[in-house]
């Protein structure tokens, strides 16, 4: 940046000297002085512009570097969160699940040997009910942390089951269409599942929709997913629009895999979340 300014200043000095010599030799001293002044001002402006452009370029480079670092950090945190969820789910399933099962077995043993009084039998039955509820809570938490359908049956089946169950519980109509198939790598599968999970949660909480529709196409070179609703929609054309945190997190998940997430919406005509992701060679 300093080198550019010095070069511009040197050029200005040479040009001023040449113009001054020519004008003086021609007997036009006043004109020479005026021309020199105008040229000097113009060159000063050019030099200042060059310095400003160099500064803006450097600032833009720093901002782009910072954006890339933040994007990498966000991706790392998302991956770390998924690993932690998987570890917590494993411990809940293996360790807490084992303790609850053992307690249930001991309780059954006691119930078979305590015949009287009736009050004790009643208390044992109540304790059995509490243990059953605890095991059910454990199962639900593990399922939310590490969807078993995703691990055992793949993304397509997991998405269909999740959407139909969640929509039924929320009182929404649900239409799911899955075209094509094939294995999907674990990192892509869990990311896409979490994105659809978050998208449906947004519909249930904010969209005031009556129906949800999902289309999942497994093409030769890419995956195309669209989740749409008939809710209140969003005004994407408004200059003040900014991506809510939930949608921004979804976009970051897809971007981390090299894909693209876009929105299509307008007030009163619902929201469509579209995902395009290159198909991994490992997915077969």
Phi and psi in degrees as a GROMACS rama.xvg file:
@    title "Ramachandran Plot"
@    xaxis  label "Phi"
@    yaxis  label "Psi"
@TYPE xy
-65.9057  -38.0725  UNK-2
-60.8434  -41.4071  UNK-3
-62.1503  -41.1557  UNK-4
-65.548  -41.1372  UNK-5
-66.4177  -41.3317  UNK-6
-62.1325  -45.2112  UNK-7
-62.4374  -38.713  UNK-8
-66.9334  -39.2318  UNK-9
-63.9449  -44.4555  UNK-10
-60.4277  -40.6833  UNK-11
-62.1007  -42.1376  UNK-12
-64.2855  -44.4508  UNK-13
-62.3713  -45.6305  UNK-14
-63.0847  -40.2311  UNK-15
-63.9388  -42.655  UNK-16
-63.7611  -43.9272  UNK-17
-63.2306  -46.7893  UNK-18
-64.7198  -39.4907  UNK-19
-64.8395  -42.5726  UNK-20
-63.1232  -42.9127  UNK-21
-65.0591  -45.7303  UNK-22
-66.4442  -40.9172  UNK-23
-64.8894  -42.3272  UNK-24
-61.7041  -28.7341  UNK-25
-86.6824  -1.58059  UNK-26
81.1561  19.1934  UNK-27
-114.187  70.4134  UNK-28
-65.51  -46.0726  UNK-29
-62.477  -44.1231  UNK-30
-64.0212  -38.0448  UNK-31
-62.8787  -44.3308  UNK-32
-63.4416  -42.209  UNK-33
-65.351  -42.9167  UNK-34
-64.0602  -41.3723  UNK-35
-61.1427  -42.8226  UNK-36
-64.5346  -45.2906  UNK-37
-62.7743  -45.0154  UNK-38
-65.0792  -37.5616  UNK-39
-62.6564  -44.1763  UNK-40
-63.0757  -43.1121  UNK-41
-62.3416  -42.5798  UNK-42
-69.2464  -34.2707  UNK-43
-63.1317  -42.7951  UNK-44
-61.7835  -42.5925  UNK-45
-61.5843  -44.2136  UNK-46
-61.2384  -43.9938  UNK-47
-63.3061  -38.8982  UNK-48
-64.8594  -41.3577  UNK-49
-62.3157  -42.6237  UNK-50
-63.0337  -42.7912  UNK-51
-64.4295  -42.9502  UNK-52
-62.2632  -41.4074  UNK-53
-63.5985  -39.4024  UNK-54
-66.0068  -44  UNK-55
-63.1818  -39.8237  UNK-56
-63.0194  -41.8249  UNK-57
-65.8267  -40.4751  UNK-58
-64.3165  -41.7105  UNK-59
-62.9926  -40.2487  UNK-60
-62.3068  -42.7606  UNK-61
-64.5068  -40.8737  UNK-62
-64.6003  -42.2733  UNK-63
-63.227  -40.0242  UNK-64
-64.8668  -41.6304  UNK-65
-65.1514  -40.547  UNK-66
-62.1351  -42.4314  UNK-67
-64.0084  -40.0936  UNK-68
-65.9514  -41.3358  UNK-69
-65.2246  -38.6854  UNK-70
-64.2629  -42.9504  UNK-71
-63.9602  -39.3741  UNK-72
-65.0369  -43.3437  UNK-73
-61.7226  -42.3477  UNK-74
-62.4902  -43.6627  UNK-75
-61.2996  -42.6797  UNK-76
-65.2601  -38.5225  UNK-77
-64.0628  -43.8243  UNK-78
-65.7433  -39.3967  UNK-79
-63.6783  -41.3993  UNK-80
-62.0432  -40.663  UNK-81
-65.6387  -40.0705  UNK-82
-64.223  -40.541  UNK-83
-66.5326  -40.0292  UNK-84
-60.1451  -43.201  UNK-85
-63.886  -40.6508  UNK-86
-67.4317  -42.9268  UNK-87
-62.9587  -42.1398  UNK-88
-62.2259  -41.0943  UNK-89
-62.5714  -43.8412  UNK-90
-66.8094  -40.6476  UNK-91
-62.6676  -43.4784  UNK-92
-67.773  -47.3474  UNK-93
-79.4538  -50.8197  UNK-94
-84.971  -57.3675  UNK-95
-66.0538  -39.9735  UNK-96
-59.8866  -40.8035  UNK-97
-64.3507  -40.9953  UNK-98
-64.2362  -44.0576  UNK-99
-65.4364  -38.8159  UNK-100
-64.9298  -42.1867  UNK-101
-63.1152  -42.1202  UNK-102
-63.7878  -38.7072  UNK-103
-64.5761  -39.7699  UNK-104
-65.9047  -43.2711  UNK-105
-62.4887  -38.9725  UNK-106
-64.6798  -41.4235  UNK-107
-62.5649  -38.2845  UNK-108
-62.0698  -44.7103  UNK-109
-64.5806  -42.1067  UNK-110
-61.9765  -30.8422  UNK-111
-76.2704  -12.4741  UNK-112
-116.101  -14.5692  UNK-113
-100.793  106.773  UNK-114
-96.7011  -35.8201  UNK-115
-135.885  157.283  UNK-116
-78.485  172.543  UNK-117
-63.8731  -32.4122  UNK-118
-62.7163  -38.3447  UNK-119
-67.0911  -40.4711  UNK-120
-60.8666  -39.2146  UNK-121
-64.0749  -42.9148  UNK-122
-65.559  -38.7439  UNK-123
-64.3684  -38.4211  UNK-124
-65.352  -39.9294  UNK-125
-63.1708  -41.3607  UNK-126
-63.2356  -38.4877  UNK-127
-62.3646  -39.303  UNK-128
-63.7822  -39.1956  UNK-129
-64.293  -42.8675  UNK-130
-64.0441  -38.8183  UNK-131
-61.9228  -42.4941  UNK-132
-64.7535  -40.3607  UNK-133
-62.7198  -41.4115  UNK-134
-66.2742  -34.8417  UNK-135
-69.2869  -40.8363  UNK-136
-62.249  -44.0925  UNK-137
-58.2345  -44.12  UNK-138
-62.0159  -43.412  UNK-139
-66.371  -41.7326  UNK-140
-64.3809  -44.0931  UNK-141
-61.4925  -40.4255  UNK-142
-64.4223  -38.2985  UNK-143
-70.2733  -37.551  UNK-144
-74.4956  -37.7631  UNK-145
-144.046  88.4945  UNK-146
-55.7769  118.104  UNK-147
-67.5465  -34.5878  UNK-148
-61.7538  -36.298  UNK-149
-65.4852  -39.3212  UNK-150
-73.7186  -37.9984  UNK-151
-96.3975  -29.1053  UNK-152
-122.804  -5.42102  UNK-153
95.1798  169.741  UNK-154
-64.9545  -42.7903  UNK-155
-59.952  -49.9627  UNK-156
-65.3276  -39.9367  UNK-157
-63.2403  -42.6191  UNK-158
-66.1291  -44.0528  UNK-159
-60.9744  -48.1801  UNK-160
-63.4716  -44.5205  UNK-161
-62.9284  -47.7171  UNK-162
-62.175  -46.8279  UNK-163
-64.3182  -40.0959  UNK-164
-68.7587  -48.7142  UNK-165
-64.5772  -40.4906  UNK-166
-67.5593  -39.3199  UNK-167
-62.8772  -42.3197  UNK-168
-67.6208  -30.9566  UNK-169
-89.7306  -2.60273  UNK-170
75.8902  30.1181  UNK-171
-108.012  144.368  UNK-172
-71.2447  145.603  UNK-173
-135.26  131.105  UNK-174
-130.537  116.598  UNK-175
-121.158  129.514  UNK-176
-130.057  124.463  UNK-177
-121.264  120.874  UNK-178
-111.517  126.963  UNK-179
83.4209  179.542  UNK-180
-159.474  -155.399  UNK-181
114.987  156.292  UNK-182
-72.3275  144.344  UNK-183
-121.89  129.589  UNK-184
-53.9574  149.568  UNK-185
-57.7567  -43.2916  UNK-186
-65.5391  -39.3575  UNK-187
-68.6897  -41.7777  UNK-188
-62.6837  -47.7309  UNK-189
-68.3609  -36.6566  UNK-190
-65.0709  -46.5232  UNK-191
-65.356  -38.6032  UNK-192
-62.1066  -44.5828  UNK-193
-65.0264  -36.7868  UNK-194
-64.2088  -47.6517  UNK-195
-65.7858  -36.9088  UNK-196
-59.4262  -46.9233  UNK-197
-67.7152  -40.0583  UNK-198
-62.9961  -43.1132  UNK-199
-68.274  -36.841  UNK-200
-61.7056  -39.8376  UNK-201
-62.9908  -40.0478  UNK-202
-61.6442  -47.5462  UNK-203
-63.5467  -39.0741  UNK-204
-85.4074  -32.5144  UNK-205
-123.145  -25.3428  UNK-206
-78.7375  -22.0415  UNK-207
55.3219  43.8823  UNK-208
-92.1104  163.034  UNK-209
-108.599  -23.9151  UNK-210
-144.353  150.405  UNK-211
-128.904  142.324  UNK-212
-134.33  134.769  UNK-213
-127.665  134.996  UNK-214
-122.082  126.049  UNK-215
-127.474  110.748  UNK-216
-110.855  120.318  UNK-217
-98.3118  91.8833  UNK-218
-87.0792  177.863  UNK-219
-63.1997  -40.4663  UNK-220
-110.086  -9.82235  UNK-221
-156.905  165.883  UNK-222
-108.745  137.32  UNK-223
-124.515  122.436  UNK-224
-128.007  135.415  UNK-225
-135.616  125.473  UNK-226
-115.749  119.046  UNK-227
-128.827  156.902  UNK-228
-137.554  172.274  UNK-229
-111.702  34.6139  UNK-230
-84.6179  -155.143  UNK-231
-73.0077  -23.2596  UNK-232
76.8212  -177.048  UNK-233
-139.254  150.954  UNK-234
-94.6733  89.1589  UNK-235
-72.6153  -19.6593  UNK-236
-81.6471  -11.6299  UNK-237
-67.5968  132.238  UNK-238
-62.0898  -26.4516  UNK-239
-84.4936  -0.919142  UNK-240
-67.2482  136.419  UNK-241
-138.741  153.056  UNK-242
-68.4147  122.328  UNK-243
-60.735  159.316  UNK-244
-58.2109  -40.8262  UNK-245
-61.7802  -46.955  UNK-246
-67.3205  -36.3277  UNK-247
-65.0344  -38.2423  UNK-248
-65.4812  -39.7371  UNK-249
-61.4677  -45.6017  UNK-250
-61.9586  -38.3469  UNK-251
-65.7695  -39.634  UNK-252
-59.8914  -46.2436  UNK-253
-68.9841  -41.2655  UNK-254
-62.7719  -35.5546  UNK-255
-62.9747  -24.1294  UNK-256
-93.0569  2.06997  UNK-257
86.9219  12.9844  UNK-258
-100.852  -171.819  UNK-259
-137.131  133.834  UNK-260
-118.497  126.865  UNK-261
-128.026  161.355  UNK-262
-118.982  147.15  UNK-263
-135.949  115.364  UNK-264
-162.318  162.497  UNK-265
-158.404  154.945  UNK-266
-55.767  126.879  UNK-267
88.3661  -4.23711  UNK-268
-126.62  27.0001  UNK-269
75.3408  -174.142  UNK-270
-133.265  136.575  UNK-271
-117.989  124.918  UNK-272
-102.696  119.956  UNK-273
-115.041  135.64  UNK-274
-125.376  131.515  UNK-275
-126.404  124.837  UNK-276
-140.038  130.786  UNK-277
-64.0808  139.713  UNK-278
-79.2364  129.297  UNK-279
-71.1582  143.363  UNK-280
-60.1794  -23.29  UNK-281
-76.8683  -13.5406  UNK-282
-78.7893  -13.8742  UNK-283
